[in-house]
Each structure stands twice: as structure tokens, then as C-alpha cells.
Amino acid sequence: MKRIAVLVSGGGTNLQAILDAQKSGLLKSGRVELVLSSKAGVYALERARQNSIPTAVVDPHDFADRREFDEAVLKTLLEANIDLILLAGYMWILGDALMKEYDHRILNVHPSLIPAFCGKGFYGLKVHQAVLDYGARVTGATVHFVNGEVDGGEIILQKAVEVRDDDTPEILQKRVMEQAEWIIYPQAAELVCAGRIRLQGRRVCILEE
């Protein structure tokens, strides 16, 4: 059973999807053992408490510089014996030391079909506004490994979602979450925890059970 940490900065809707998958048995090879937030008072911490999951707050504003902040995040994860990190609306770029320690053990879900509408500046509603401005007819979500490039890690799973004529960024965001993000993020976490992922260059191969 792999020990999972979910890193958050806000409400934690993707955290809730992970917890729901854990309860249903979809996520069976790993368990959320820590929810770490970059700020106090966010609802994601309450979700963790409601599920009796330990929490930690490591606020970058409490440290003299970025290096001290990064060291504190890494120290908190190592002390909890974390095997896998899931980013769930975490609004800070991870430090080099943490990236090295958890190489190919950090996942993120992005609300588009990478390589479309991704990279620096594409987050939250900005992604969905860009999809609508471009006139795309299909969007979706992507779960990928995290590396030093924003949204640049190897793709694990993707799921497409229809773009409708009357969509607003808010409506499209909700559909992408419900029809893609909340489905494939727990699936990808289970694949990694179960050891069913193999890399062949940039390609992710999924092994049969």
C-alpha cells in the first residue's frame, strides 16, 4: 500500500475525487496519508479532517526565501514516509530537491488535452477561456508526471470532453472536472501505486493486471 500525499491550495475538489475513489475501492493500492496545503483555512483541509487524514500547512510566506520553503515541504513529506505526491490545485512550483527525491512519483491533472492549452500561464479558468476563444470543439483533461517543465511530464491518461456552443468558461470547467478530471486522476493514481506503469522514452505503457 503506497502512502500518498495530496498537495492543495484551495477547495480540494480533486482531493475529494481521490478520497471518493479510495472509499469505493477504485484506488486500492495506495492511501492518502497526508494533505499538505500552501495556506491555512482552505476547505481542502476540512475535507481531510472529515476523513481523519493528517494535515500540514507549509506557507511560503512564513519562510525567508524559496529554498527554506522547499526544504520544509520536502521535510514534511519525508517525515510522513510519502511514496507518491498528487498535486490538486497546488499553486506553487515544486523545488529541485523535491523533484529529484520524487522523480516520476509526482502526478498532476491538467484541464486540457496536452499539448493543447498548456504550459506557463494556462491554469484554472484561463485554460477554458482559451479553449473557447480558439473555437475548439473538443477539450478534456490530462494526467501526467511532473517534471521541471510546466505541464511537460509524460502523459499517463487523457479523456476528451465535448465543447458546446453555449459554454462559458465556468460551465466548461465544471464539465471537464465531472467528466474527465475526477475520473482519470484516481485511475492514474491507482496505476502508479499498483506498479502498472512503464516508461519507454516519452511513452507511458500501461501493464495488464
N, CA, C and O of each residue as an XYZ file, in Angstrom:
836
protein
N       0.845     -1.193      0.000
C       0.000      0.000      0.000
C       0.880      1.242      0.000
O       1.610      1.493      0.959
N       0.811      2.013     -1.071
C       1.616      3.224     -1.176
C       1.006      4.352     -0.353
O      -0.214      4.491     -0.271
N       1.869      5.147      0.248
C       1.450      6.280      1.068
C       1.419      7.529      0.176
O       2.434      7.915     -0.403
N       0.235      8.154      0.075
C       0.007      9.272     -0.838
C      -0.116     10.572     -0.052
O      -0.751     10.622      1.002
N       0.504     11.620     -0.585
C       0.264     12.985     -0.104
C      -0.420     13.768     -1.209
O      -0.018     13.692     -2.370
N      -1.442     14.513     -0.855
C      -2.128     15.384     -1.805
C      -1.781     16.814     -1.432
O      -2.022     17.246     -0.305
N      -1.212     17.551     -2.386
C      -0.817     18.941     -2.158
C      -1.896     19.870     -2.708
O      -2.303     19.747     -3.864
N      -2.351     20.796     -1.875
C      -3.506     21.633     -2.210
C      -3.216     23.101     -1.892
O      -2.287     23.441     -1.160
N      -4.061     23.950     -2.482
C      -4.016     25.382     -2.160
C      -5.417     25.981     -2.047
O      -5.555     27.171     -1.765
N      -6.460     25.171     -2.263
C      -7.817     25.713     -2.296
C      -8.866     24.752     -1.788
O      -8.706     24.128     -0.739
N      -9.951     24.639     -2.551
C     -11.124     23.903     -2.097
C     -10.973     22.394     -2.080
O     -11.613     21.716     -1.276
N     -10.138     21.862     -2.954
C      -9.869     20.432     -2.904
C     -10.880     19.545     -3.597
O     -11.175     18.455     -3.107
N     -11.428     19.986     -4.739
C     -12.387     19.120     -5.438
C     -11.710     17.868     -5.994
O     -12.297     16.787     -5.966
N     -10.488     18.001     -6.496
C      -9.784     16.815     -6.966
C      -9.348     15.933     -5.804
O      -9.295     14.712     -5.943
N      -9.039     16.528     -4.673
C      -8.792     15.742     -3.457
C     -10.017     14.900     -3.131
O      -9.892     13.719     -2.806
N     -11.196     15.499     -3.217
C     -12.419     14.760     -2.914
C     -12.609     13.587     -3.870
O     -13.049     12.514     -3.458
N     -12.282     13.784     -5.132
C     -12.389     12.691     -6.104
C     -11.457     11.547     -5.735
O     -11.823     10.381     -5.878
N     -10.260     11.864     -5.265
C      -9.308     10.837     -4.821
C      -9.859     10.101     -3.601
O      -9.790      8.874     -3.532
N     -10.400     10.843     -2.649
C     -10.955     10.215     -1.445
C     -12.161      9.346     -1.775
O     -12.324      8.268     -1.202
N     -13.007      9.804     -2.694
C     -14.166      9.008     -3.103
C     -13.714      7.712     -3.772
O     -14.305      6.656     -3.546
N     -12.679      7.790     -4.584
C     -12.159      6.591     -5.245
C     -11.566      5.615     -4.234
O     -11.655      4.399     -4.400
N     -10.969      6.159     -3.202
C     -10.418      5.333     -2.132
C     -11.543      4.581     -1.412
O     -11.421      3.391     -1.124
N     -12.632      5.290     -1.129
C     -13.767      4.673     -0.432
C     -14.452      3.616     -1.291
O     -14.907      2.594     -0.778
N     -14.526      3.860     -2.594
C     -15.222      2.925     -3.489
C     -14.376      1.708     -3.837
O     -14.893      0.712     -4.343
N     -13.082      1.788     -3.569
C     -12.201      0.674     -3.903
C     -11.517      0.812     -5.242
O     -10.731     -0.057     -5.619
N     -11.793      1.893     -5.981
C     -11.089      2.119     -7.241
C      -9.608      2.370     -6.986
O      -8.748      1.855     -7.701
N      -9.321      3.161     -5.969
C      -7.946      3.379     -5.531
C      -7.695      2.431     -4.364
O      -8.073      2.716     -3.228
N      -7.059      1.312     -4.653
C      -6.872      0.258     -3.650
C      -5.410     -0.045     -3.348
O      -5.109     -0.729     -2.369
N      -4.504      0.454     -4.173
C      -3.081      0.157     -3.991
C      -2.337      1.302     -3.312
O      -1.126      1.229     -3.101
N      -3.063      2.351     -2.974
C      -2.481      3.491     -2.278
C      -3.523      4.135     -1.382
O      -4.725      3.947     -1.569
N      -3.045      4.896     -0.407
C      -3.967      5.546      0.523
C      -3.441      6.944      0.858
O      -2.243      7.137      1.069
N      -4.355      7.910      0.903
C      -3.973      9.276      1.251
C      -3.629      9.325      2.740
O      -4.480      9.084      3.596
N      -2.372      9.639      3.029
C      -1.895      9.691      4.407
C      -1.547     11.100      4.852
O      -1.235     11.323      6.022
N      -1.598     12.064      3.921
C      -1.289     13.446      4.266
C      -1.905     14.379      3.245
O      -1.847     14.123      2.043
N      -2.498     15.465      3.728
C      -2.920     16.571      2.869
C      -2.112     17.786      3.295
O      -2.227     18.262      4.425
N      -1.297     18.278      2.379
C      -0.413     19.408      2.665
C      -0.885     20.618      1.877
O      -1.044     20.555      0.658
N      -1.107     21.717      2.579
C      -1.609     22.937      1.942
C      -0.576     24.056      2.010
O       0.214     24.139      2.950
N      -0.600     24.911      0.998
C       0.285     26.082      0.985
C      -0.326     27.265      1.729
O       0.304     28.316      1.844
N      -1.539     27.105      2.230
C      -2.165     28.171      3.014
C      -3.147     27.556      4.008
O      -3.723     26.496      3.762
N      -3.324     28.242      5.127
C      -4.261     27.791      6.156
C      -5.685     28.179      5.779
O      -5.904     29.100      4.992
N      -6.640     27.468      6.349
C      -8.036     27.862      6.219
C      -8.737     27.455      4.949
O      -9.909     27.789      4.773
N      -8.070     26.741      4.045
C      -8.727     26.333      2.800
C      -9.611     25.114      3.064
O      -9.363     24.339      3.988
N     -10.641     24.960      2.241
C     -11.620     23.900      2.507
C     -11.034     22.507      2.293
O     -11.536     21.537      2.860
N      -9.992     22.393      1.493
C      -9.363     21.082      1.309
C      -8.898     20.508      2.638
O      -8.958     19.294      2.834
N      -8.436     21.352      3.554
C      -8.015     20.874      4.871
C      -9.186     20.332      5.660
O      -9.041     19.358      6.398
N     -10.348     20.951      5.513
C     -11.553     20.459      6.177
C     -11.971     19.109      5.599
O     -12.393     18.219      6.338
N     -11.856     18.957      4.296
C     -12.154     17.652      3.683
C     -11.263     16.568      4.292
O     -11.721     15.461      4.576
N     -10.000     16.897      4.485
C      -9.073     15.931      5.081
C      -9.485     15.596      6.507
O      -9.505     14.427      6.891
N      -9.807     16.599      7.279
C     -10.204     16.364      8.675
C     -11.468     15.513      8.753
O     -11.580     14.648      9.621
N     -12.416     15.752      7.857
C     -13.645     14.964      7.845
C     -13.379     13.493      7.552
O     -14.190     12.627      7.881
N     -12.235     13.220      6.932
C     -11.857     11.848      6.602
C     -10.707     11.338      7.470
O     -10.072     10.333      7.149
N     -10.449     12.043      8.573
C      -9.424     11.647      9.552
C      -8.041     11.476      8.932
O      -7.301     10.555      9.279
N      -7.704     12.374      8.013
C      -6.410     12.345      7.347
C      -5.531     13.447      7.940
O      -5.978     14.589      8.050
N      -4.308     13.136      8.319
C      -3.400     14.160      8.854
C      -3.194     15.298      7.862
O      -3.174     15.085      6.649
N      -3.042     16.498      8.388
C      -2.845     17.679      7.540
C      -1.587     18.433      7.966
O      -1.099     18.297      9.087
N      -1.088     19.226      7.031
C       0.038     20.110      7.320
C      -0.123     21.361      6.481
O      -0.607     21.308      5.350
N       0.284     22.479      7.039
C       0.301     23.742      6.308
C       1.746     24.221      6.231
O       2.383     24.468      7.255
N       2.253     24.349      5.014
C       3.592     24.912      4.801
C       3.400     26.110      3.882
O       3.320     25.977      2.661
N       3.329     27.284      4.501
C       3.031     28.530      3.793
C       4.342     29.193      3.363
O       5.198     29.467      4.205
N       4.506     29.451      2.070
C       5.767     30.054      1.605
C       6.044     31.418      2.220
O       7.196     31.846      2.288
N       4.996     32.101      2.667
C       5.182     33.421      3.244
C       5.781     33.368      4.653
O       6.150     34.400      5.213
N       5.876     32.168      5.218
C       6.454     32.006      6.551
C       7.966     31.779      6.516
O       8.594     31.589      7.557
N       8.544     31.799      5.318
C       9.964     31.480      5.186
C      10.725     32.648      4.562
O      10.172     33.457      3.817
N      12.013     32.703      4.897
C      12.844     33.820      4.436
C      13.048     33.803      2.940
O      13.123     34.857      2.307
N      13.139     32.604      2.362
C      13.342     32.515      0.921
C      12.757     31.213      0.396
O      12.283     30.369      1.156
N      12.803     31.077     -0.913
C      12.206     29.916     -1.563
C      12.908     28.613     -1.163
O      12.260     27.573     -1.045
N      14.222     28.664     -0.956
C      14.955     27.459     -0.602
C      14.467     26.894      0.726
O      14.274     25.685      0.855
N      14.267     27.764      1.712
C      13.784     27.310      3.014
C      12.384     26.713      2.906
O      12.075     25.706      3.543
N      11.549     27.342      2.099
C      10.193     26.822      1.882
C      10.238     25.431      1.252
O       9.562     24.511      1.713
N      11.036     25.283      0.198
C      11.146     23.985     -0.474
C      11.647     22.910      0.474
O      11.156     21.781      0.459
N      12.624     23.262      1.300
C      13.173     22.299      2.255
C      12.118     21.876      3.270
O      12.072     20.714      3.674
N      11.279     22.810      3.679
C      10.236     22.491      4.656
C       9.186     21.562      4.056
O       8.714     20.644      4.726
N       8.819     21.795      2.796
C       7.860     20.911      2.133
C       8.436     19.504      2.027
O       7.766     18.528      2.365
N       9.677     19.398      1.559
C      10.310     18.091      1.403
C      10.440     17.384      2.748
O      10.163     16.188      2.842
N      10.851     18.096      3.779
C      10.997     17.516      5.116
C       9.668     16.965      5.615
O       9.627     15.882      6.198
N       8.585     17.699      5.392
C       7.260     17.251      5.833
C       6.854     15.960      5.118
O       6.301     15.054      5.740
N       7.126     15.876      3.825
C       6.776     14.686      3.055
C       7.612     13.479      3.470
O       7.089     12.371      3.594
N       8.898     13.692      3.684
C       9.775     12.584      4.068
C       9.435     12.069      5.465
O       9.469     10.863      5.711
N       9.109     12.984      6.376
C       8.742     12.567      7.735
C       7.468     11.733      7.744
O       7.273     10.905      8.634
N       6.603     11.948      6.762
C       5.363     11.166      6.661
C       5.555      9.910      5.817
O       4.597      9.181      5.560
N       6.795      9.653      5.383
C       7.109      8.456      4.582
C       6.250      8.371      3.317
O       5.734      7.306      2.977
N       6.108      9.485      2.640
C       5.256      9.555      1.453
C       5.939      8.898      0.255
O       7.123      9.114     -0.005
N       5.157      8.088     -0.470
C       5.649      7.408     -1.668
C       5.260      8.137     -2.958
O       6.024      8.152     -3.923
N       4.072      8.737     -2.968
C       3.535      9.349     -4.186
C       2.889     10.680     -3.836
O       2.181     10.793     -2.836
N       3.138     11.689     -4.670
C       2.556     13.020     -4.481
C       1.548     13.286     -5.581
O       1.838     13.083     -6.760
N       0.360     13.741     -5.197
C      -0.666     14.162     -6.149
C      -0.902     15.656     -5.965
O      -1.255     16.104     -4.874
N      -0.706     16.424     -7.028
C      -0.989     17.854     -6.978
C      -2.462     18.077     -7.291
O      -2.977     17.589     -8.297
N      -3.130     18.818     -6.418
C      -4.565     19.049     -6.587
C      -4.851     20.530     -6.386
O      -5.287     20.953     -5.315
N      -4.598     21.312     -7.433
C      -4.780     22.751     -7.327
C      -3.698     23.406     -6.492
O      -3.924     24.455     -5.889
N      -2.520     22.791     -6.452
C      -1.393     23.353     -5.705
C      -0.768     24.461     -6.543
O      -0.401     24.239     -7.697
N      -0.648     25.650     -5.968
C      -0.321     26.835     -6.756
C       1.155     27.226     -6.714
O       1.501     28.358     -7.055
N       2.026     26.310     -6.303
C       3.445     26.621     -6.227
C       4.255     25.614     -7.023
O       3.968     24.417     -6.993
N       5.262     26.092     -7.732
C       6.176     25.225     -8.464
C       7.049     24.480     -7.462
O       7.568     25.085     -6.524
N       7.215     23.190     -7.649
C       7.993     22.378     -6.722
C       9.487     22.635     -6.904
O       9.960     22.883     -8.013
N      10.219     22.571     -5.791
C      11.650     22.812     -5.818
C      12.437     21.651     -6.410
O      11.938     20.529     -6.497
N      13.669     21.932     -6.815
C      14.506     20.931     -7.478
C      14.796     19.728     -6.592
O      14.782     18.592     -7.065
N      15.059     19.968     -5.304
C      15.383     18.866     -4.397
C      14.203     17.907     -4.261
O      14.383     16.689     -4.249
N      13.005     18.459     -4.159
C      11.808     17.618     -4.062
C      11.578     16.857     -5.360
O      11.232     15.676     -5.343
N      11.770     17.535     -6.482
C      11.590     16.890     -7.781
C      12.563     15.727     -7.953
O      12.209     14.689     -8.511
N      13.780     15.908     -7.474
C      14.778     14.846     -7.576
C      14.425     13.680     -6.677
O      14.523     12.523     -7.088
N      14.016     13.975     -5.451
C      13.668     12.927     -4.485
C      12.473     12.112     -4.959
O      12.420     10.900     -4.752
N      11.521     12.773     -5.591
C      10.281     12.106     -6.006
C      10.172     12.011     -7.530
O       9.084     12.147     -8.091
N      11.287     11.780     -8.179
C      11.294     11.650     -9.627
C      10.313     10.570    -10.095
O      10.386      9.422     -9.656
N       9.389     10.954    -10.994
C       8.342     10.068    -11.501
C       7.463      9.488    -10.380
O       6.908      8.395    -10.493
N       7.364     10.258     -9.313
C       6.440      9.909     -8.234
C       5.583     11.122     -7.859
O       5.087     11.223     -6.737
N       5.420     12.043     -8.821
C       4.557     13.212     -8.646
C       3.629     13.274     -9.846
O       4.080     13.243    -10.991
N       2.321     13.363     -9.580
C       1.326     13.450    -10.655
C       0.575     14.773    -10.568
O       0.436     15.364     -9.497
N       0.095     15.220    -11.726
C      -0.763     16.388    -11.793
C      -1.860     16.128    -12.820
O      -1.667     15.369    -13.770
N      -3.010     16.764    -12.619
C      -4.067     16.715    -13.630
C      -4.232     18.114    -14.200
O      -4.365     19.086    -13.457
N      -4.222     18.210    -15.531
C      -4.351     19.498    -16.209
C      -5.652     19.503    -17.001
O      -5.977     18.506    -17.645
N      -6.413     20.610    -16.969
C      -7.743     20.639    -17.593
C      -7.744     20.921    -19.086
O      -8.502     21.769    -19.558
N      -6.908     20.222    -19.829
C      -6.961     20.258    -21.295
C      -6.285     19.008    -21.816
O      -5.706     18.236    -21.051
N      -6.363     18.812    -23.121
C      -5.694     17.680    -23.743
C      -4.285     18.128    -24.145
O      -4.078     18.640    -25.245
N      -3.334     17.932    -23.250
C      -1.947     18.288    -23.545
C      -1.513     17.577    -24.834
O      -1.771     16.381    -24.977
N      -0.861     18.277    -25.778
C      -0.139     19.555    -25.640
C      -0.952     20.807    -25.954
O      -0.371     21.883    -26.091
N      -2.260     20.707    -26.073
C      -3.072     21.898    -26.341
C      -3.368     22.636    -25.033
O      -3.642     22.017    -24.005
N      -3.309     23.971    -25.091
C      -3.734     24.835    -23.988
C      -3.053     24.456    -22.665
O      -3.713     24.222    -21.653
N      -1.747     24.405    -22.700
C      -0.998     24.041    -21.502
C       0.284     24.860    -21.428
O       0.598     25.621    -22.343
N       1.011     24.698    -20.346
C       2.260     25.417    -20.156
C       2.072     26.662    -19.299
O       1.035     26.840    -18.661
N       3.077     27.511    -19.292
C       3.073     28.694    -18.437
C       1.876     29.590    -18.727
O       1.609     29.945    -19.875
N       1.163     29.949    -17.666
C       0.023     30.849    -17.786
C      -1.313     30.163    -18.018
O      -2.361     30.803    -17.941
N      -1.284     28.875    -18.301
C      -2.529     28.143    -18.528
C      -2.920     27.390    -17.254
O      -2.390     26.317    -16.964
N      -3.843     27.966    -16.512
C      -4.344     27.317    -15.297
C      -5.756     27.823    -15.021
O      -6.143     28.911    -15.449
N      -6.519     26.999    -14.289
C      -7.863     27.395    -13.887
C      -8.744     27.784    -15.061
O      -8.712     27.149    -16.115
N      -9.526     28.831    -14.868
C     -10.463     29.275    -15.899
C      -9.757     29.798    -17.148
O     -10.361     29.852    -18.220
N      -8.491     30.183    -17.023
C      -7.753     30.677    -18.192
C      -7.657     29.613    -19.278
O      -7.689     29.923    -20.469
N      -7.539     28.352    -18.854
C      -7.471     27.257    -19.822
C      -8.773     27.181    -20.606
O      -8.758     27.111    -21.835
N      -9.882     27.194    -19.911
C     -11.183     27.016    -20.550
C     -11.557     28.226    -21.403
O     -12.206     28.080    -22.439
N     -11.147     29.425    -20.969
C     -11.373     30.614    -21.787
C     -10.591     30.514    -23.092
O     -11.084     30.898    -24.152
N      -9.360     29.992    -23.004
C      -8.535     29.843    -24.204
C      -9.139     28.826    -25.161
O      -9.097     29.019    -26.377
N      -9.695     27.755    -24.632
C     -10.362     26.748    -25.466
C     -11.523     27.375    -26.228
O     -11.684     27.145    -27.427
N     -12.331     28.165    -25.528
C     -13.486     28.798    -26.163
C     -13.044     29.862    -27.163
O     -13.619     29.964    -28.247
N     -12.038     30.651    -26.819
C     -11.558     31.693    -27.727
C     -11.018     31.095    -29.017
O     -11.160     31.688    -30.086
N     -10.404     29.931    -28.924
C      -9.813     29.284    -30.096
C     -10.873     28.633    -30.971
O     -10.655     28.393    -32.158
N     -12.034     28.348    -30.365
C     -13.098     27.686    -31.108
C     -12.953     26.172    -31.166
O     -13.506     25.525    -32.055
N     -12.212     25.609    -30.222
C     -12.052     24.148    -30.186
C     -13.385     23.468    -29.934
O     -14.212     23.972    -29.174
N     -13.592     22.330    -30.567
C     -14.831     21.577    -30.392
C     -14.685     20.461    -29.366
O     -15.676     19.909    -28.889
N     -13.449     20.139    -29.033
C     -13.166     19.100    -28.045
C     -12.076     19.592    -27.106
O     -11.091     20.185    -27.547
N     -12.251     19.350    -25.827
C     -11.210     19.604    -24.834
C     -11.134     18.366    -23.951
O     -11.466     17.268    -24.399
N     -10.707     18.524    -22.713
C     -10.629     17.347    -21.853
C      -9.668     17.570    -20.709
O      -9.459     18.701    -20.269
N      -9.078     16.477    -20.225
C      -8.128     16.557    -19.123
C      -7.009     15.560    -19.359
O      -7.172     14.570    -20.073
N      -5.862     15.845    -18.739
C      -4.674     15.018    -18.875
C      -4.042     14.808    -17.511
O      -3.843     15.765    -16.762
N      -3.725     13.566    -17.183
C      -2.912     13.276    -16.001
C      -1.503     12.973    -16.487
O      -1.305     12.158    -17.388
N      -0.529     13.639    -15.880
C       0.849     13.483    -16.345
C       1.815     13.479    -15.169
O       1.500     13.965    -14.083
N       2.988     12.923    -15.406
C       4.059     13.050    -14.433
C       4.531     14.498    -14.410
O       4.442     15.203    -15.415
N       5.027     14.932    -13.271
C       5.517     16.297    -13.108
C       7.035     16.296    -13.231
O       7.724     15.508    -12.583
N       7.541     17.188    -14.070
C       8.990     17.380    -14.188
C       9.301     18.860    -14.117
O       8.461     19.638    -13.666
N      10.474     19.269    -14.544
C      10.879     20.659    -14.427
C      10.207     21.605    -15.402
O      10.361     22.820    -15.282
N       9.469     21.079    -16.361
C       8.768     21.895    -17.351
C       7.276     21.929    -17.013
O       6.681     20.887    -16.741
N       6.675     23.105    -17.029
C       5.252     23.218    -16.695
C       4.422     22.384    -17.664
O       4.465     22.602    -18.875
N       3.667     21.431    -17.130
C       2.818     20.523    -17.914
C       3.636     19.711    -18.921
O       3.114     19.292    -19.953
N       4.918     19.491    -18.619
C       5.801     18.869    -19.594
C       6.129     17.409    -19.353
O       6.854     16.809    -20.146
N       5.618     16.820    -18.282
C       5.936     15.433    -17.975
C       5.177     14.448    -18.846
O       4.238     14.819    -19.550
N       5.593     13.190    -18.792
C       4.982     12.154    -19.625
C       3.494     11.982    -19.303
O       3.082     12.005    -18.143
N       2.705     11.810    -20.362
C       1.254     11.683    -20.236
C       0.893     10.263    -19.815
O       1.346      9.292    -20.421
N       0.069     10.151    -18.768
C      -0.390      8.847    -18.282
C      -1.773      8.518    -18.839
O      -1.965      7.460    -19.440
N      -2.733      9.417    -18.643
C      -4.100      9.210    -19.136
C      -4.667     10.531    -19.649
O      -4.321     11.607    -19.162
N      -5.547     10.421    -20.644
C      -6.305     11.567    -21.133
C      -7.747     11.157    -21.364
O      -8.038      9.993    -21.635
N      -8.655     12.134    -21.253
C     -10.071     11.881    -21.540
C     -10.653     13.123    -22.207
O     -10.479     14.240    -21.721
N     -11.339     12.915    -23.314
C     -11.909     14.025    -24.081
C     -13.282     14.421    -23.549
O     -14.016     13.602    -22.996
N     -13.608     15.704    -23.731
C     -14.894     16.260    -23.308
C     -15.383     17.198    -24.410
O     -14.609     17.980    -24.962
N     -16.658     17.112    -24.718
C     -17.254     17.958    -25.759
C     -17.297     19.418    -25.327
O     -17.553     19.723    -24.162
N     -17.047     20.313    -26.268
C     -17.250     21.747    -26.063
C     -18.557     22.123    -26.747
O     -18.750     21.823    -27.925
N     -19.455     22.779    -26.018
C     -20.773     23.114    -26.547
C     -20.870     24.593    -26.902
O     -20.123     25.429    -26.393
N     -21.806     24.884    -27.782
C     -21.928     26.245    -28.308
C     -22.256     27.275    -27.226
O     -21.839     28.429    -27.329
N     -22.987     26.878    -26.207
C     -23.400     27.828    -25.175
C     -22.509     27.788    -23.935
O     -22.884     28.301    -22.880
N     -21.345     27.188    -24.061
C     -20.441     27.098    -22.912
C     -19.886     28.449    -22.503
O     -19.606     29.302    -23.345
N     -19.731     28.631    -21.210
C     -18.912     29.683    -20.631
C     -17.702     28.988    -20.012
O     -17.716     27.767    -19.853
N     -16.661     29.733    -19.663
C     -15.523     29.073    -19.012
C     -15.917     28.308    -17.755
O     -15.385     27.230    -17.486
N     -16.849     28.865    -16.985
C     -17.271     28.217    -15.741
C     -18.022     26.918    -16.019
O     -17.790     25.912    -15.349
N     -18.920     26.935    -17.003
C     -19.685     25.730    -17.340
C     -18.759     24.660    -17.893
O     -18.886     23.484    -17.552
N     -17.832     25.068    -18.744
C     -16.903     24.108    -19.333
C     -15.972     23.534    -18.267
O     -15.667     22.341    -18.277
N     -15.530     24.373    -17.365
C     -14.671     23.897    -16.278
C     -15.364     22.796    -15.474
O     -14.757     21.771    -15.162
N     -16.632     23.015    -15.143
C     -17.375     22.027    -14.362
C     -17.521     20.717    -15.126
O     -17.367     19.641    -14.548
N     -17.819     20.800    -16.435
C     -17.982     19.582    -17.222
C     -16.675     18.807    -17.327
O     -16.663     17.579    -17.231
N     -15.576     19.528    -17.526
C     -14.268     18.871    -17.622
C     -13.919     18.178    -16.301
O     -13.381     17.070    -16.300
N     -14.221     18.822    -15.203
C     -13.961     18.191    -13.909
C     -14.791     16.924    -13.747
O     -14.266     15.862    -13.412
N     -16.095     17.051    -13.989
C     -17.006     15.935    -13.732
C     -16.808     14.776    -14.702
O     -16.893     13.613    -14.307
N     -16.543     15.088    -15.973
C     -16.476     14.045    -16.995
C     -15.066     13.549    -17.281
O     -14.888     12.540    -17.962
N     -14.068     14.251    -16.767
C     -12.690     13.843    -17.077
C     -11.796     13.824    -15.845
O     -11.334     12.758    -15.437
N     -11.545     14.986    -15.244
C     -10.562     15.061    -14.156
C     -10.865     14.087    -13.023
O      -9.989     13.336    -12.595
N     -12.100     14.099    -12.539
C     -12.447     13.275    -11.375
C     -12.472     11.785    -11.704
O     -12.505     10.947    -10.803
N     -12.456     11.463    -12.967
C     -12.437     10.062    -13.393
C     -11.008      9.560    -13.585
O     -10.627      8.527    -13.033
N     -10.223     10.292    -14.365
C      -8.911      9.750    -14.727
C      -7.824      9.997    -13.674
O      -6.813      9.296    -13.667
N      -8.014     10.979    -12.787
C      -6.970     11.207    -11.781
C      -6.871     10.026    -10.809
O      -5.770      9.526    -10.578
N      -7.980      9.569    -10.237
C      -7.874      8.379     -9.381
C      -7.394      7.145    -10.145
O      -6.651      6.331     -9.595
N      -7.809      6.996    -11.401
C      -7.359      5.864    -12.203
C      -5.843      5.880    -12.365
O      -5.184      4.852    -12.205
N      -5.296      7.048    -12.683
C      -3.856      7.168    -12.865
C      -3.111      6.908    -11.558
O      -2.065      6.260    -11.555
N      -3.647      7.409    -10.456
C      -3.013      7.169     -9.153
C      -2.958      5.680     -8.846
O      -1.954      5.185     -8.335
N      -4.024      4.973     -9.152
C      -4.041      3.522     -8.922
C      -3.024      2.816     -9.803
O      -2.329      1.911     -9.342
N      -2.928      3.217    -11.063
C      -1.950      2.599    -11.971
C      -0.535      2.746    -11.442
O       0.241      1.790    -11.460
N      -0.196      3.941    -10.971
C       1.155      4.183    -10.461
C       1.378      3.413     -9.160
O       2.414      2.770     -8.990
N       0.416      3.474     -8.248
C       0.560      2.777     -6.967
C       0.672      1.265     -7.152
O       1.378      0.598     -6.396
N      -0.011      0.729     -8.141
C      -0.007     -0.706     -8.393
C       1.195     -1.161     -9.207
O       1.347     -2.352     -9.481
N       2.052     -0.215     -9.596
C       3.235     -0.566    -10.368
C       2.931     -0.993    -11.790
O       3.661     -1.799    -12.366
N       1.861     -0.460    -12.363
C       1.437     -0.863    -13.704
C       1.870      0.133    -14.786
O       1.335      0.119    -15.895
N       2.828      0.988    -14.464
C       3.324      1.983    -15.417
C       4.773      1.666    -15.769
O       5.610      1.444    -14.894
N       5.047      1.651    -17.071
C       6.418      1.528    -17.552
C       6.677      2.624    -18.579
O       5.808      2.941    -19.392
N       7.871      3.197    -18.538
C       8.225      4.257    -19.475
C       9.106      3.711    -20.586
O      10.072      2.990    -20.339
N       8.752      4.070    -21.815
C       9.570      3.779    -22.985
C       9.830      5.113    -23.678
O       9.067      5.534    -24.547
N      10.916      5.770    -23.279
C      11.148      7.126    -23.739
C      10.081      8.045    -23.173
O       9.867      8.080    -21.961
N       9.408      8.790    -24.044
C       8.314      9.665    -23.615
C       6.998      8.919    -23.486
O       6.020      9.473    -22.984
N       6.961      7.689    -23.926
C       5.707      6.953    -23.951
C       5.482      6.212    -22.641
O       6.382      5.555    -22.120
N       4.261      6.330    -22.117
C       3.860      5.590    -20.926
C       3.109      4.334    -21.349
O       2.100      4.417    -22.049
N       3.593      3.183    -20.930
C       2.930      1.914    -21.229
C       2.229      1.415    -19.961
O       2.810      1.393    -18.876
N       0.982      1.021    -20.127
C       0.189      0.522    -19.006
C       0.172     -0.998    -19.056
O      -0.248     -1.592    -20.049
N       0.634     -1.621    -17.973
C       0.714     -3.077    -17.912
C      -0.624     -3.662    -17.498
O      -1.363     -3.045    -16.731
N      -0.940     -4.845    -17.998
C      -2.151     -5.546    -17.604
C      -2.052     -5.993    -16.144
O      -0.958     -6.222    -15.629
N      -3.195     -6.113    -15.493
C      -3.209     -6.605    -14.114
C      -2.801     -8.070    -14.061
O      -2.754     -8.659    -12.981
